Every structure is written in structure tokens, then in C-alpha cells.
Amino acid sequence: NRLVYENRAFAIEEIDVQTDGMIPVDQLRRWSGVKPEENLLALDLGRVKRDLEMVPLVRSVSVERILPRGLRIRVTEREPIAQINVPRPRASGGIEMSVYQLDADGWVILPLEPRDRATSPSKSDESLPLLRGINANTLQPGRRLTAPQVQAALQFLVAFEQSPMAGLADLKQVDVSSPEVLMVTTGQGSEVTFGLTDFEQQLRRWHAIFESGRKTGNAIATLDLAVTNNVPLRWLEASAVPPAAPKLSKPLRPKKKHV
């Protein structure tokens, strides 16, 4: 004990915290529970990792001793791709919206308040597609939604961002209330129905129909891609459709440091 766990030569002086997201490093240090001058060799690294990974916004953590007096903490945050609005009664009367976010795996995230962020929210964070038809009782920060319709909707959102339609349509809403299909609404007023599998092929068909309509001055009003043959389609005048917002390349998250 005297030579190792009580030895002042191993008292922590330097705590290097880095994250790839928006959580302030001072907040991460507080959540870690590590105190300056604490003995580095007596520190339970597993406990530090578990405490940080209990935060819904945190995906994974690595903790490393840097002898003789340093500790290194690296945090990977969850990246939201969709949001859910839940009406809640306000204590003073009326209704307010509680906002939850989901990452690509379905983990429920309670977003940070703007004042608690290390960086300002990006445009892409402010315009996340809205998921509808989810039971509000299943929304618990730090829990994963495993319902097949929800998982399918998240897979669709990932596939959409990698498809040619990503720059041609703005996704506003994905309704998962049906057990067999996804009902997608775009900012251009189109309503597109998708089956729950093979999104890449369905997105290619959407793109081909979209381009065909653009050549004739038409835009998609409704389209049912869950039907494999004789796809139901209704056109509207393209002049009545608002243009899609230009697709912004998602910047790499800056690495933030604190020593």
C-alpha cells in the first residue's frame, strides 16, 4: 500500500479527455468521477468506463493510465439520425413537446440543451426526420428500441443518405404505425410507401421514377414502392413543388481536448 496505492508519485495530475461530439469535456470529467490527486494505480478504470457509458449520449469509452501521473479518456458519442416528439402536459397547464433522438442502432437519446453543448447544433441536427407511430411508453433514454418497424425505419434512413435521392428530396417524416410498410413524407409534398426490406432497390426505383417525372415536368404526389409490379403512382405539377434543400456534406466532428 505504501509503495503503490498510497505513493504520491502516482497522484493524478493530468486528465486528458477527448470526445468526437458535442458534450463539453468538463462535463465528461465530472461524469467520470475522477478527482485530481487520486492515486492512478488504485483507480478502477472499469468503473470510470461504466459510469461514462451510462450516459445515453455516449456510445463507447476507453480509459488508459499514462504513468506516472496521467489519465487518458476517449469518448465516442452516439450520432442521432431521427427524432421523436412526444406531447407532455405542462405543470402550468397546456401541452409541451418532449424531444427524443435515435441513433442508427435505435438507442434513445435525450438531446443536450443548447446551453450545455460544446458546439452549436448543426443544420443537419436541427432537421432530423420525425418518426411517428412509436409508443411513447417505450422511450427511455439509454434504452434501445428493437421493434421491427423502428429498426426498419432506421435502416431506411441510413440507406437514404447513401442513395441518389438524398440530394433530391428532404425527408420530413417516417410513419412506423403500420406493421408491414413505412409511410414516408418529404418536404416536397411526396408521400412514398416502402416495404420493410431491400431499401436499396426501392430507393433506386424511386430515383428512376423521380427522374422520369422530372423530364416531363411532373413530380411525385404518391408512390407505393411496397408493390413490386404495376407500382401505384400519382403525379402532380412540378412547378407546385418546393425545391429540395441543398445537401450539406456532414463535417467531421472536431476533436476537443482538455488537459
NUDRENTOR-665196 format. One record per residue: residue number from 1; residue in one letter; chain; x, y, z of N, C-alpha, C in turn. Coordinates in steps of 0.2 Angstrom, whole numbers. Each point is the difference from the previous one (the first is absolute). Example, Ala and Ser with C-alpha at 12.3 -4.5 7.8 and 13.67 -1.06 7.14 Angstrom:
# residues 2
R:1:A:A:66:-28:39:-4:6:0:4:6:0
R:2:S:A:-2:5:-4:4:6:1:-4:5:3
# end
This chain:
# residues 259
R:1:N:A:4:-6:0:-4:6:0:4:6:0
R:2:R:A:6:0:4:4:6:1:4:2:-7
R:3:L:A:2:-5:-3:4:0:-6:-4:2:-6
R:4:V:A:-6:-3:0:-4:1:-6:-6:4:1
R:5:Y:A:-5:-2:4:-7:3:0:0:6:4
R:6:E:A:5:1:4:0:6:4:6:5:-2
R:7:N:A:4:-2:-5:6:3:-3:-2:7:-3
R:8:R:A:2:5:2:-1:7:-3:3:0:-7
R:9:A:A:4:-4:-2:3:0:-6:-5:-2:-6
R:10:F:A:-5:-3:2:-6:-2:-4:-6:4:0
R:11:A:A:0:6:4:-6:4:0:-1:3:-6
R:12:I:A:-7:0:-3:-2:2:-6:1:8:-1
R:13:E:A:4:2:-5:1:7:-1:-3:2:-7
R:14:E:A:-1:-4:-4:-2:2:-7:-5:-5:-2
R:15:I:A:-6:3:-2:-6:-4:-3:-1:2:-7
R:16:D:A:1:-4:-5:0:2:-7:-7:-3:-2
R:17:V:A:-5:4:-2:-6:-2:-2:-2:2:-7
R:18:Q:A:-2:-4:-4:-1:2:-7:-7:-4:-2
R:19:T:A:-4:4:-4:-6:-3:-2:-1:2:-8
R:20:D:A:-4:-4:-3:-1:1:-7:-7:4:-2
R:21:G:A:-3:2:6:-6:3:-1:-1:7:4
R:22:M:A:-6:1:3:-1:7:2:-1:0:8
R:23:I:A:2:-5:3:-1:0:8:7:4:2
R:24:P:A:-1:5:4:6:4:3:4:-5:4
R:25:V:A:7:1:-1:4:-5:3:0:1:8
R:26:D:A:-1:6:2:-1:1:7:-6:-4:3
R:27:Q:A:-5:-1:-4:-6:-4:2:2:-7:1
R:28:L:A:4:-2:-6:2:-7:0:5:-2:6
R:29:R:A:4:5:2:4:-1:6:-4:-1:6
R:30:R:A:-5:4:1:-4:0:6:-3:-7:0
R:31:W:A:-3:-2:-6:-4:-7:0:5:-5:1
R:32:S:A:7:0:-1:4:-5:1:2:-1:7
R:33:G:A:-1:5:4:1:-1:8:7:0:2
R:34:V:A:5:1:-5:7:0:2:2:7:3
R:35:K:A:3:0:5:2:6:4:8:1:-1
R:36:P:A:2:6:-1:7:1:0:4:-2:7
R:37:E:A:6:-3:0:3:-2:5:-2:-7:2
R:38:E:A:-5:-3:-3:-2:-7:1:6:-4:-2
R:39:N:A:1:-6:3:5:-4:-2:-1:-4:-6
R:40:L:A:4:1:-5:-1:-3:-7:-1:-7:0
R:41:L:A:5:-4:4:0:-7:0:-6:-3:4
R:42:A:A:-3:4:5:-6:-3:3:-6:2:-3
R:43:L:A:0:4:-5:-6:2:-4:-3:-6:-4
R:44:D:A:-7:-1:1:-3:-6:-3:-2:3:-7
R:45:L:A:4:-2:-5:-2:2:-7:-6:-2:-3
R:46:G:A:-2:-6:2:-6:-3:-2:-6:4:3
R:47:R:A:0:2:6:-5:4:3:-1:7:-4
R:48:V:A:6:3:-2:0:6:-4:-4:-1:-6
R:49:K:A:2:-5:-4:-3:-2:-6:-7:-1:0
R:50:R:A:-2:-4:6:-7:-1:0:-4:6:2
R:51:D:A:2:4:4:-3:6:2:-2:5:-6
R:52:L:A:5:0:-4:0:5:-6:-5:-4:-5
R:53:E:A:0:-6:-1:-4:-4:-5:-7:0:2
R:54:M:A:-2:2:7:-6:0:2:-4:6:-3
R:55:V:A:4:5:-2:-3:6:-3:-3:-2:-7
R:56:P:A:-6:2:-2:-3:-2:-6:3:2:-6
R:57:L:A:3:6:0:3:3:-5:7:-3:-2
R:58:V:A:3:-4:5:6:-3:-1:0:-7:-3
R:59:R:A:3:-1:-5:0:-7:-4:5:-5:3
R:60:S:A:7:3:1:5:-4:3:5:4:3
R:61:V:A:4:-3:4:5:4:4:6:-5:1
R:62:S:A:6:3:-1:6:-3:2:4:4:5
R:63:V:A:3:-4:5:3:4:5:7:-4:1
R:64:E:A:5:5:0:7:-3:0:5:4:5
R:65:R:A:4:-4:4:4:3:5:7:3:-4
R:66:I:A:2:6:1:6:2:-3:5:1:6
R:67:L:A:4:-5:2:4:1:5:5:6:-1
R:68:P:A:2:3:6:-2:-2:7:-6:4:2
R:69:R:A:-2:6:-3:-5:4:3:-6:2:-5
R:70:G:A:-1:-4:-5:-4:2:-5:-6:-5:-2
R:71:L:A:-6:3:-2:-5:-4:-1:-3:2:-7
R:72:R:A:-1:-5:-5:-3:2:-6:-7:-3:-1
R:73:I:A:-5:4:-2:-7:-2:-1:-2:2:-7
R:74:R:A:-2:-5:-4:-3:1:-7:-7:-2:0
R:75:V:A:-4:5:-3:-7:-1:0:-3:0:-7
R:76:T:A:-4:-5:-2:-3:0:-6:-8:1:1
R:77:E:A:-3:5:-3:-7:2:2:-4:-3:-5
R:78:R:A:-7:-1:2:-5:-3:-5:-2:6:-5
R:79:E:A:-1:-1:-6:-2:5:-5:-7:-1:-2
R:80:P:A:-4:4:2:-7:0:-1:-2:0:-8
R:81:I:A:-5:-4:-2:-2:1:-7:-7:1:-1
R:82:A:A:-4:0:6:-7:1:0:-2:2:6
R:83:Q:A:-6:3:0:-3:3:7:-7:-2:1
R:84:I:A:-2:0:6:-7:-2:2:-3:6:4
R:85:N:A:-6:3:-2:-3:5:5:-6:-3:4
R:86:V:A:1:1:6:-6:-3:4:-3:5:4
R:87:P:A:-7:1:-1:-3:5:4:0:-1:8
R:88:R:A:1:4:4:0:-1:7:-4:6:3
R:89:P:A:-4:-1:6:-3:5:3:4:5:4
R:90:R:A:0:6:-1:4:5:3:-3:1:7
R:91:A:A:5:1:5:-3:1:7:-4:6:1
R:92:S:A:1:6:-4:-4:6:0:-6:-1:-4
R:93:G:A:-1:-5:-3:-6:-1:-5:2:0:-7
R:94:G:A:-4:-4:-4:2:0:-7:4:-6:-2
R:95:I:A:3:0:-6:4:-6:-2:7:3:-3
R:96:E:A:5:-4:2:6:2:-3:3:-7:-4
R:97:M:A:5:1:-4:3:-6:-4:6:-2:3
R:98:S:A:1:-6:2:6:-3:2:4:-3:-6
R:99:V:A:6:2:-1:3:-3:-6:5:-5:2
R:100:Y:A:0:-6:-3:5:-5:1:3:-1:-7
R:101:Q:A:6:-3:0:4:-2:-6:1:-7:0
R:102:L:A:1:-3:-6:3:-7:-1:6:0:-4
R:103:D:A:5:-4:2:5:-1:-5:-1:-6:-5
R:104:A:A:4:-2:-4:-1:-5:-5:-2:-7:3
R:105:D:A:2:-1:6:-1:-6:3:-6:0:4
R:106:G:A:-4:5:1:-6:1:3:1:2:8
R:107:W:A:6:2:2:1:2:7:-4:7:1
R:108:V:A:-3:1:5:-4:6:2:4:5:3
R:109:I:A:1:6:-3:4:5:3:-4:6:2
R:110:L:A:1:3:6:-3:6:2:5:6:-2
R:111:P:A:-2:4:-5:5:5:-3:2:5:5
R:112:L:A:6:2:0:3:5:4:-4:7:-1
R:113:E:A:-1:4:5:-2:7:-1:5:4:-3
R:114:P:A:-2:5:-4:5:4:-4:6:3:4
R:115:R:A:-2:2:7:4:3:4:5:-5:3
R:116:D:A:-1:-7:-1:4:-5:3:5:-3:-5
R:117:R:A:-1:2:-6:4:-2:-6:7:3:0
R:118:A:A:5:-4:-2:7:3:-2:0:4:-6
R:119:T:A:-5:-2:-5:0:3:-7:-7:1:-1
R:120:S:A:-2:5:-5:-6:1:-2:-3:-5:-4
R:121:P:A:-7:-2:1:-3:-5:-4:1:1:-8
R:122:S:A:2:-5:-4:0:1:-7:-6:0:-3
R:123:K:A:-1:2:-6:-6:1:-4:-3:-7:-1
R:124:S:A:4:-5:0:-2:-7:-1:-3:-3:6
R:125:D:A:2:3:6:-3:-2:7:-7:3:0
R:126:E:A:-1:6:-2:-6:3:1:-5:-2:-5
R:127:S:A:1:-4:-5:-5:-2:-5:0:-8:0
R:128:L:A:1:-3:5:-1:-7:0:-7:-3:-2
R:129:P:A:0:-5:-4:-7:-3:-1:-4:-2:6
R:130:L:A:-6:2:0:-5:-2:6:-2:-7:-1
R:131:L:A:0:-4:5:-3:-7:0:-6:1:4
R:132:R:A:-6:-3:-3:-6:0:3:-3:-7:0
R:133:G:A:-5:-1:5:-3:-6:1:4:-5:5
R:134:I:A:4:3:4:4:-3:5:-3:1:7
R:135:N:A:-1:-6:4:-3:0:6:5:5:5
R:136:A:A:-3:5:3:4:4:4:2:-3:6
R:137:N:A:-3:-5:2:2:-4:7:6:-4:-1
R:138:T:A:2:-1:-7:7:-3:-1:6:4:0
R:139:L:A:-1:7:0:5:4:0:4:2:6
R:140:Q:A:5:-3:1:4:1:6:7:1:-2
R:141:P:A:3:6:2:7:1:-2:5:-5:2
R:142:G:A:4:-2:-4:5:-6:2:-3:-7:-2
R:143:R:A:-6:0:-2:-3:-7:-2:0:0:-8
R:144:R:A:0:-6:-2:0:-1:-8:-7:-2:-2
R:145:L:A:-3:3:-5:-6:-2:-3:1:-6:-5
R:146:T:A:-3:-6:1:1:-6:-4:-6:-2:-4
R:147:A:A:-5:4:0:-6:-1:-4:2:-1:-7
R:148:P:A:-2:-5:-4:2:-1:-7:-2:6:-5
R:149:Q:A:-5:4:2:-2:6:-5:5:5:2
R:150:V:A:2:1:6:5:6:2:6:-2:-3
R:151:Q:A:3:-6:1:6:-2:-3:0:1:-8
R:152:A:A:-5:-2:-3:-1:1:-7:1:7:-2
R:153:A:A:-4:4:4:0:7:-2:7:3:1
R:154:L:A:4:-2:5:7:2:0:4:-2:-5
R:155:Q:A:-1:-6:-2:4:-3:-6:-1:4:-6
R:156:F:A:-7:2:-1:-2:4:-6:4:6:0
R:157:L:A:0:4:6:3:6:0:8:0:-2
R:158:V:A:3:-5:3:7:-1:-2:1:-1:-7
R:159:A:A:-5:-5:-3:1:-1:-7:-2:6:-5
R:160:F:A:-5:4:3:-1:6:-4:6:5:-1
R:161:E:A:3:1:6:6:4:0:5:-2:-5
R:162:Q:A:0:-6:-2:6:-3:-4:-3:-1:-8
R:163:S:A:-6:3:-1:-4:-1:-6:0:6:-4
R:164:P:A:-1:0:-7:0:6:-4:-6:4:2
R:165:M:A:-5:-2:4:-6:4:2:2:5:5
R:166:A:A:6:-1:4:1:4:5:1:7:-1
R:167:G:A:2:2:-6:1:7:-2:-6:2:-4
R:168:L:A:-5:-4:-1:-6:2:-4:-7:1:4
R:169:A:A:0:-3:6:-6:0:4:2:1:7
R:170:D:A:-4:4:4:1:1:7:-4:-5:4
R:171:L:A:2:-4:4:-4:-4:4:-3:4:6
R:172:K:A:-6:0:1:-3:4:6:-3:-5:5
R:173:Q:A:-3:-6:-3:-3:-4:5:0:-7:-2
R:174:V:A:0:-5:4:0:-7:-1:-5:-3:5
R:175:D:A:-6:-2:-3:-5:-3:5:1:-8:0
R:176:V:A:1:-2:6:1:-7:2:-6:-4:3
R:177:S:A:-6:3:-1:-6:-3:4:-2:-6:-4
R:178:S:A:1:-1:-6:-2:-6:-4:5:-5:2
R:179:P:A:-2:-7:1:5:-5:1:3:-3:-7
R:180:E:A:-2:3:-5:2:-3:-7:4:5:-4
R:181:V:A:-1:6:1:3:5:-5:2:7:4
R:182:L:A:4:4:-3:2:6:3:-3:5:-5
R:183:M:A:-3:5:3:-3:6:-3:4:6:0
R:184:V:A:3:2:-5:5:5:0:-2:7:-3
R:185:T:A:0:5:3:-2:7:-3:6:4:-1
R:186:T:A:1:3:-5:5:5:-2:-2:7:1
R:187:G:A:5:4:0:-1:8:0:-3:2:-7
R:188:Q:A:1:-4:-5:-3:2:-6:-7:-2:-1
R:189:G:A:-3:-3:5:-7:-2:0:-2:-7:-3
R:190:S:A:5:-4:-1:0:-7:-2:-2:-4:6
R:191:E:A:-4:-5:-1:-1:-5:4:2:-7:-3
R:192:V:A:5:-3:3:3:-6:-3:-1:-6:5
R:193:T:A:-3:-6:-2:0:-6:4:5:-5:-2
R:194:F:A:3:-2:6:6:-5:-1:-2:-6:3
R:195:G:A:2:-6:-3:1:-6:4:5:0:5
R:196:L:A:0:-5:5:5:0:5:7:-3:-1
R:197:T:A:1:-2:-7:6:-3:-1:3:2:-7
R:198:D:A:6:-1:-2:3:2:-6:-1:7:-2
R:199:F:A:2:5:5:-1:7:-2:4:2:-5
R:200:E:A:6:-3:-2:4:3:-5:-3:-1:-7
R:201:Q:A:-3:-5:-1:-4:-1:-6:-6:4:0
R:202:Q:A:-4:1:5:-6:5:0:3:7:-1
R:203:L:A:5:2:3:3:7:-1:2:1:-8
R:204:R:A:3:-5:-3:2:0:-7:-7:1:-4
R:205:R:A:-5:-4:2:-6:1:-4:-3:7:1
R:206:W:A:0:3:6:-2:6:1:4:5:-4
R:207:H:A:6:0:0:4:4:-4:-1:0:-7
R:208:A:A:-1:-6:-3:-2:-1:-7:-7:4:-2
R:209:I:A:-5:-1:5:-6:3:-2:0:7:1
R:210:F:A:4:3:5:1:7:1:3:3:-6
R:211:E:A:5:-3:-3:4:3:-6:-5:0:-6
R:212:S:A:-4:-6:0:-5:0:-6:-5:6:1
R:213:G:A:-2:1:6:-5:5:0:3:7:-1
R:214:R:A:7:1:2:3:6:-1:0:2:-7
R:215:K:A:1:-5:-5:1:1:-7:-7:2:-3
R:216:T:A:-5:-1:3:-7:2:-2:-3:5:3
R:217:G:A:4:3:5:-3:6:4:-5:-2:5
R:218:N:A:1:-6:3:-4:-3:5:3:-2:6
R:219:A:A:-3:0:6:3:-2:6:-4:-5:3
R:220:I:A:2:-4:5:-3:-5:3:-5:2:5
R:221:A:A:-6:-1:0:-5:1:5:0:-6:5
R:222:T:A:-2:-5:-2:0:-7:4:3:-5:-4
R:223:L:A:4:-5:3:3:-5:-3:1:-6:5
R:224:D:A:-2:-6:-2:0:-6:4:5:-5:-3
R:225:L:A:6:1:4:6:-5:-2:-1:-7:3
R:226:A:A:-4:-1:5:-1:-6:3:-3:-5:-5
R:227:V:A:-3:2:-6:-3:-4:-5:5:-1:-5
R:228:T:A:2:-6:-1:5:-2:-5:-2:1:-7
R:229:N:A:-6:-1:-2:-2:1:-7:-6:5:-1
R:230:N:A:0:3:-5:-5:5:-2:0:5:6
R:231:V:A:5:4:2:1:4:5:-5:6:0
R:232:P:A:-5:0:5:-4:6:1:3:7:0
R:233:L:A:-2:4:-4:4:7:-1:-5:5:-2
R:234:R:A:1:6:4:-4:6:-2:4:6:-1
R:235:W:A:-1:3:-5:5:6:-2:-4:6:2
R:236:L:A:5:6:1:-3:6:1:5:5:-4
R:237:E:A:-2:6:-1:4:5:-4:6:2:4
R:238:A:A:6:-1:-4:6:1:4:1:8:2
R:239:S:A:-3:4:-4:0:7:2:-3:2:7
R:240:A:A:-4:-5:2:-3:1:7:4:-3:6
R:241:V:A:6:-3:-2:4:-3:5:5:4:2
R:242:P:A:2:1:7:5:4:2:7:-4:-1
R:243:P:A:5:3:-2:6:-3:-2:3:-3:7
R:244:A:A:4:-6:-1:4:-3:6:5:5:2
R:245:A:A:1:0:7:6:4:2:6:-3:-2
R:246:P:A:5:4:-2:7:-3:-2:3:-5:5
R:247:K:A:2:-5:-2:3:-5:5:7:2:3
R:248:L:A:0:1:6:6:2:3:4:-6:2
R:249:S:A:7:0:-2:4:-5:2:1:0:8
R:250:K:A:-1:-5:3:1:0:8:7:1:2
R:251:P:A:2:5:3:7:1:2:2:-5:5
R:252:L:A:6:-1:0:3:-5:5:0:4:7
R:253:R:A:-2:-4:5:0:3:7:7:2:2
R:254:P:A:0:6:2:7:2:3:2:-4:6
R:255:K:A:6:-1:1:3:-3:6:1:5:5
R:256:K:A:-3:0:6:0:5:5:5:-3:5
R:257:K:A:4:4:3:5:-2:5:-1:4:6
R:258:H:A:2:-3:6:1:3:6:5:-3:4
R:259:V:A:5:3:2:6:-2:4:-1:2:7
# end
